[in-house]
Amino acid sequence: MVLFAGFAVLMVLCPELALAQFSGGALESKVNGVTSGLINFLLPAASVIGLIYSAILAATGDASAKARMTTIAICSVVGMLAPLIIRWLQGMVN
């Protein structure tokens, strides 16, 4: 474990050794593609599935279904606003 931690610290301090240099923006475009796929497809799908699951629990009489619906709705809103929050924070740093 200590060896792995030392290796990780070395790669953070010397990105040349980790081969983590950006080469022409290809990595950035791939990361943007994955991010947009997650935000545009996976997050809404997970939100709908979660709401359906909690609605089924409510229909069966589960007492914690209302709290789950609230939690799923709040998490969905925060997840949908995540790109805006990230851009806002990046604007504050720049």
Secondary structure, DSSP 4 states (H G I P E B T S, - for coil): -HHHHHHHHHHHH-TTTTT----TTHHHHHHHHHHHHIIIIIHHHHHHHHHHHHHHHHHTT-TTHHHHHHHHHHHHHHHHHHHHHHHHHHHHH-
